[in-house]
Amino acid sequence: MSFTGDLKDISIVDVIQLLQTTRKSGTLSINGKRGKSSVVFRDGNIIGANHVGNDDYISEVMLDMGSVTPEVIEKITSTKDGSGPLIASLIEHGVIDESALSSALRKLIELTVVELVGWRRGTFTLDTEALSPPEPYNCFSEKTGRQINVDTQMILMDALRIFDEQQRDRSPEEEARLLLEEEQWAEETGTQGGFSNLTAEDLGLSDIDKLQVETPEQFSGVETFDLSAIHRQMASETLSDFPDEEQEKFVSFLNEFSANSGRNNDIVIQEGKGLAVILFSRDELLKYSVVTMFKHEPVFVFTADTQDDLDQKIDQCILQDTLPILVFDRPDKSGEVFSEESIAGLQSRARERHPDISIIQFFCSNNSHNKTFDKGVIKIIPAPLRKSHHFIEESIEFLNSFHSIIKGMFNNKKKQPSPSSSPDNGQTGKLRNFIVTLRHSRDNKDVSSALLRFVSEIFERTVLFFVRETFLTGDKSTGIKTVDKDEGGPVKLNIPLTKPSIFSRALESGTPFFDEIDDTVVKKYIFDKIGSPLRKKIFLLPITAHGKTVAILYGDFAQKELIPVQLDSMEILSNQAGIILENISYRKHFNKMAKAGSP
């Protein structure tokens, strides 16, 4: 089954969010002025994508990421017999490893979605029977036994950030020109809106016999997406042990939220700040309900059910200059991850890494054992028991209260002074300010200079090393003066990578380092050149872009006493710098493609 729609009536972002929220599977094909593209979903996550008008775009992505060289591509292409995708030959010849190829395929998905979120005119079709990922994803799965599976929420958040940066770079005249071209294309091709024959069966609802309202044979505009039917499907799946009348009460509640969400929105958005909630739960109905409540309000809602997933989404929010509110579902005894002790540990870990983060805890109303939770929990909210005779009514009351609490917390944050603006906020507050500044970088030099400035506010001496084939070369520094340089100018320090050292290990691991060292390479090539610090504890921050380390920042405290260094914050700094470097690279690539396509 398939259904078709028009981007004039509903944005591609809303389409993708709908597929993620309802955990749909199938191939979403999009046709617009710039070409054709497809994104493949499985249970709401993205497992593959074809970039606009270029089935072989993966080779360009691998080249830009440095995964392969032009010479390798040329050699493999010249020896191919003409059959099979390029990556099959790359894997067979052993010239690219699985990790690098996986990163390139994930980047291809991101680039495809970034391109699509800017489309305002065009048509799309979801084929729920086309479940196989396209090449080169299918080939990757066959050759490695692994499948790419990307979190749709995180891809959308990244794509919207990159799209906003591209929008910022465009002049109003350029924006008007692009919209006019899309309008003209829509007129010429006859794609002026309207949907074709979407039925309940198309949405996977044919097995539900509880639909009280007859589904029209023809829809128009955004009404094609019958949210009521989708809510009813979710209620049927998650409340199957409740009578039909009770399920309908909950569906009516969700319908009311869908109709009213955002119309009377009173959430105040602080300029330059995002709003996000991360719900740690495995309750499908709870997750669906919370996403529905905030779908049309200026709040990102993410869900997680493992520690790694939770950490990843917290870090991603921080990178977007968004300090999320963490919400933990009721603990239970059915597994270690959701035990009371495990949840308390996750809360402590989150507070240690991000002291300013706000935490809400749900607990069963008949459970008084809540003293285990981290002392940083600011609200403990009683949630209804499923075995209660009034579970549906209590759930509706509970969700309404939770919605009001979240809105109140966001508005209170707006009224309170931002932690990053206080004089004693420490490294965490400085990091937030720095990330905002870093996003305005226009070239690689801007990024390297900004990194050096940030680290020099913590350490007395800093050096920025760039990675060469067999050595590191010092480019810029602060607080260092040698015989052949003035303080602040280029420093002539070269670190060999052919000898084992803490530098070569940092280069390989890509993770920050701050500890005492007894390293002959550091002594000979740094301390003997610039003098030993009072405490032989050094800091190394690898900067990674396109899957490889391109630079390493060095820092020490010279003749001063040590101060604590938050390695988690530094790792976020490194990740953000790498993303900015990649964005600069891709922005140049997009501009190059745009110029090549101009008449």
N, C-alpha and C positions, 0 to 999 in steps of 0.2 A: 504494500500500500504506500501511497505517497500523497503529499499535499503541496500546493504551490501558493506562494504569496508574493507581495510586492514591497520593496523597501520604502516606498513612499508612505505606506500605511503603518509599517512597524519596523523599527530599526534592527539592524543585524545584531546589535548588543542584546536587545530584548529577546530575539529569537534564540541566541546562544544561551542566555540565562534560563529561558523556558526549558530548553532541552536538558540543561544541567539540573535544574530543580526537579523535573519530572523523571530524571534518570533515563531518558530516551536513548535508543540505539538506532543507528542508520547513517546514511550519507546525506549531508546538507550541501547541495550544489547551488552556487551563486553565479548569476550572469549579470554583468554590468558593462559600462562603457570601456573599462580598462581590461576586460577579458572575462574568462571563466575560472572559477576556483571551486574547490570542494574541501569540506572538513568532515571527518568520520568520527562518530560518537559511539561509545559503548558504555551503557549504564550511566550516561551523563558526562563521562570523561572523554577527552579527545585522544584518539589513538592514531591519527594520521591526517595529513592535509596536503593538497596540491596547490602550490603557489600560482598566483594569477598568470595565466597564459604562458607558463613555462614549466613543463613537466620535468625538465632536467635542472631545475634551480638548485637542487641539493649540491651539485658540484661547485656552484658559485659560493654557497654557504660554507662548504668545507674549505675552499680556498681562502675566504675571508677570515675564517677561524684559525687558519694555519694548520688544519688537520692533515692536509696534503699539499704538495707543491705543484705548480703548473707543469713541471717536467714529468711528475708522476702521472698526472691526469693525461697528458699528451701520450706518454708511453703506453699506458693501459688502453687508451682509446684506439691507438694505432694497432694494437695486437688483438683487440676484440674481433670476434667473428661476425659482429653485427647483431647478435641475439643476446637478450638478457640485459638487465639494468647495469649501470656503471658500478654501483656499490657491490654487486655480486663479484665482479672482477677484482675490486679493491680488497675485499675480504679474502677471496681465494688466493691472491698474490701476497697476502699478509702485509700490505702496506698501510693499513689503518686498523687500530684496535677497536674493540666493541665500545669502549667507554667514549672515545672521541667521536665515533659514528653516532652513538646514542645522543650525545650532546648536540651534534649537527642536526639530527632529525628533530629534536625538541626545539631547536632554534628555528628550524623551517616552519614548524607549527606557529611559533610566536610571530614570525615575520608575516605569515599568511593572515593571521587574525588582526595584526596591526594594520595591514593593508585594507582588510575588509571593514573594520570599524569606521573608516572614513567614507564608506560608500553611502550615498543618500538616495540614489536611484538605481533600480535594477530589480531582478526577480530572483526568488529562491525556491528550491524544491527539497523537501525531505523525503527520501526513499527509505522507509523503515525495513525494507527487505534487503537492501544493499549494506551488508555488515562487514565486508572484507576491507581492510585498510588498503589504500592505493600503493603503487610503487612510489618510492623505494621502501616504504614501511613493511610491505608484505615480504619483500626479499630479505630485509633485515631479520624479520621474525623467522623465516625459513632457515636462514644461514646460522643464526645464533641461538634459536630456541627462546628468545625473549621478545617481548612486545612493548612498544612505547605506550605509556599510559600517563597522560598529562592532566593535572588538576585544572579543570575549566575555570574555576573561580580565580586562581592565581594567574593564569594566562590572560584572562580578561583584565585583571587589575594592572598587569604589566603593559598590556596592549593599550589600555586607555591612558596610562601615564605617557607612553611613547607618543601616542597620537596627540596628546595635549602639547607635548614639546614640539611636534611638527607643526601644529596649529599656531603655536606661539611664534614660530619662525616665518610663517607666511604673512604677507601683507594683506590687508582687506581686499585690495584689487585682485590679488592672486586667488583668494578664497572665492570671490564673486565669479571669477573666470571659470574656476573648476566646477562650481555649482551650475553655471550656465551651460557648460559643455555636457554635464550629466543630464540636464533638462532636455537639451537638444537631442541627445542620444535616445532618451526615453520617448520623445515624440516621434523620431524617425523609426524606431523599432516597434512602436505601438505598445510599450510597457508602461501604461499610465495608471496602474493601480488596479485593485480588484483581485479576489482570490477565486480559485476554482474548486468547487465540489469537495469541501472538507467535511467529513462525517465523523461521527463518534467512533466508527470502526477504524478510521485513519489514525485516531489518537490512541488506539489500542483499548478501546472501551466496549468493544462488541460483546464481551462476555459479561457485561454488567447489565442486569435486567431491572435495575432500580431507578432508571432515569424516568423522572416524573414529567419532564417537559420534552415534547417531541422535537428532535433535532431538525432544523430546516435543511432542505437539500442544497441550498445555495447561501453562501455567506458573502458579505462584502466588508472590506476594511479590516480593522483590527478585531472586530467581533468574530472573525473566523476562529480565533483561539478561544474556545469555550472554557474559560477558567472554572466555571461551575462544574463542568463535567470532569475536569482534571482534579478538582478538590474532591469530588465524589469518588473518583477512582482511588485516591489516596486514603480516604476514609474507609472505603470498602476493604482495602488491603490491610490497614493497620488497626481497624476497629471491628474486625469480623466477628468478634465475640459479643458485640453489642447489637441490640435490635435496630432495625432499619430506621425507626423514628429517632433514636438517639444519634445515629450517624448523621441524619439529616439536620439535626440541631447544630452539629459541629460544622457541617458543610455551610449552613446558613451563616454561621459566625465567620468562616473564612471568606464567604462571598461578600459579607458586609465590609470586611477589611479590604478586599480587593477593590471594591467600589469606592471606598472612602480614602484609601491610602494616598497620602500626599496632597489631598485637596485642602485639608485644614492643617497642613504641616506647620508646626511651630518649633521645629528643631533649628537652633541658630548655628550657622556654620561659621567657624572662625577662619578668617582669611588665611589661605595657605595651609590649612590643616584638613586632614581627612577624618572621617568618622567610621569606626569599624567595631563590630562585635564578633568574637570568636566563641562559638558554642562547642564545648567538649561533651559529646553525647553520642550514643548509638541508638537513640530512640528516633526512629524515622518520622513518626508523626510530629514530635516536638521540633525536630530540625526543619521539617517542611513548613510547620506553622510559623516559626520564627522568621524564616526566609520570606514567607508570604506577607507577614506583618510589616516588614521594612522594605519590601521590593520597590515601592515607588517613593521612598524617602531617601534623603542623602546619606545613607548608611550602608556600608558594605557589611554583609553577613557571611561569615565563613564557618564551616563546621569541621571538626576533627575528632578522631576517635583513637589516635595513638600518640605517644609522646613525640615521635619524630615529626608527625604531621602537625602537631600543635606548635613545636619549636619553629618549623618552617614557616608557618603562617604568621606567627608573632614576628619573626625576623623580616618577613616580606612587608608586613604593615609598617614596621619601624623604618624600613628603607624608603617607604612612601611618605615619610614624615607623619605617620599615623600611629598614635598610641592606642591600641585597641582596649576594649573592655572584655575581660575574660569571664565567661560564664560556664560553670561546671555543673553538669547534671547530677542527679541524685546518685550517691554511691550504692553499690549492691554487693552481694556476696557470690555472684556467679562467675567472677573472673578477677584476676589480679589487677588489671588495668583500671577497673572502676571500683576497686575497694576503697574504703575510707582512707586508709593509710597511703595508698598509691596516689589518690587525688591530692591529699595534703602534701605529698612530696612534689607533685607537679606544680602546685601553687607556690611552694617555697622556692623551687627552681626558677619559676617565672619572676618572682619578686627579687631574687638575687641578681638575675640578669637585667631586670628592668624595674628598679625600685619604685618608679612612679606609676606602675601599672595598676589598674583597678580590677578587683576580682569579686564576682558574685557567685554564691554557692546555693544550689537548690538542695533541699533535703526532704525526706519523707516526713509528713506532718506528725506521725506517731513516733518519730525517732529522736530521742534527746541526746544521742551520742554524737554531738557535733563539735566537741572541744578539740578534736584531732586536727581540724582544718587550720590552715596557716593563719597566723594572727593578722596578716594583711588583708584577709577577706573583709570587705566593707559592708556587704549585705548578705544575710542568710535568709533565703526565701522558702517558706514551706510550699511544697508541691503536692498535688493530689495523689492519692493512692488509687491504682487501677481497680482494685477490688472494691472500692467504695461504690455504694448504690447510686451516688450522685456524681460519678466521675466526670461525665461530660459537662455538667453545669460547673463543677469545681475547676475543670480544665480551662473552660472559657473565662471564668473569673480570674484564674491564675495568670493566663496569658495576657489578659487586659491589664492586670496590675504590673506584670513584667514590662510590657510595652511602655507604660507610663513611667516606670522607674528608669528605664534606659533613656527615654527622652529627657527626663529631669536631670539625669547625670550628665548628659552631653551639654545641656544648657547651663548647668552649674559650672562645668569646666570652662565654658565661655566667660562666665562672670568672674572666675578666679584668675589671679595672675598666672601666666604660663610659667611652669617650672624652668623652662629654658631661658627665661628672661631674668631670673633672680641671680644675684651676684655670687651665691655660694652653691650653684647647682652642680658643680663638678664636671667630670668628663661627659656624663650622659647628656646634660643640657647643651654643652658645647658641640657634641656630636650632632644633635638635631639641627642646630643652627648651621653647622658646617654642611650637612647634607643638602639643605636648601640652597646654600651658596654653590655647592658643587654642581647642581643640576643646571646652572647657568653657563657652565663651561662650553666653549665652542670648539676647542681643539685639544689635542693631547697635552700641549704645553700648559694650558690653563689647568688641566687636571693635576699634572705633576706639581705645579707651583702651589696649588691649593692644598694638596696632600702634605707637602713639606711645611707649609705654614701651620697646618693643624697640629702635626706631630711636634713641631718646634715649640708649641705652647705648653707641652708636657715635658719634653726632654731638653736638656741643656745643649746637647750636640746631636745633630741629625745629618744624615747623608742619604741622598737618593741614588741608588744604583740601578742601572739598566742592564738587562740580561743580553749578553752576546753569546756566541756559540760555545766558547771555552772559558769565558771569564765574565765577571761583573765589572762595570766601569762606573765610577762615581761621577755624577753629572753636576748636581747642585748640593749645597750644604748650608747649615746654619750653625753658628757657635764654634766653628773650627777655623783655626789659623795655623798654617804650616809655613815652612821656609819659602816655598814657591807660590804662595797664594795669599791674597787678602781675605779677611773673613767675609763669607757670603758669596764669593766668586766660585768658579768651577774648581773642584777639588780633584787632584790627580791621585785617585785611589783605585787600584785594580785588584780584584779578588779572583784568583784562579779557581775554576770549577773542576779542574782535573784532580784536585786533592780533596780527600774527605774533610768536611768541616761542617759547622753549624749552618753556614750559608748554603752549601749544596743540599743539606737535608731540608732546610726551609724551602728551597727552590722546588724540591721534589714533592714535599707534602702540601705546600701551598697554604699552611696554617700559621698564624701569628706565634711568636716566641718571645718570652720574657723570663730570663732566669740567669743564675750564675753560670759562668762558662770557664772552661779550661781548655782552650782551643788554640793550637799552635798557629793556624792560619790567621785567626783573628789577631793574635799577638803580633805576628810578623807583618801583616799587611795593613793593620789598622792602628793598634796601640803603639807600635814602633814609629808610626808616621805622625800621629796626632797626640800621642801621650795616653797613658792608661787612666781610666776613670778611678775615682775613689773606691767605688764598689764595682767589681767586675761582673756586673749584671747588665746584659744588653737586651735591646728590643729589636726584633726583626718583623717586618710586616710585608709579606709577599702580595703583590698586586697581580691578579689573574684576569685575563681577558681572552675570549675565544678559546677557552679550555687550556691555556698555558700561562705560566708566570712570565710577565713581561718586565717587572721591576721589583726591587726590594728596598724598603725604607729601613734604615738603621737608626737607632737612637740609644743614647746613654745619658747619665746624669752628671758626667764630668767629675768635678770635685765637690759636688753637693750630695746631700743625703737622699736616699731613695724615697719616692712617694708611690702609693699603690697605683697600678695600671689595670684598667678593666679590659681584659683580653677579648671578652665577648663583644664589647663596644667596638674594639679595634677590628674585629673580624667583620662586623657589620660595615665599618668604614671601608675595609678592603673590598667587600662584595659590591658595595655601592659604586666605588671608583671603577671597578671592572665593568659594571653595567653601563656606566657613563661612557667609558672608552669604547665599548661595543656599540652603543648608540651613535657615537660620533662616526664610527666606521660605517655603520649601516646608513646613517643619514647621508654621508658622502656617496655611498653606493646608490641610494634612492635618487639623489640629485643627478648622479651620472646617468641613471636609467631614464629619468625624466627628460634630461637634455637630449639623450639619444632618440627618445620617442617623439620629440617636438618636431613639427614640420619645418 
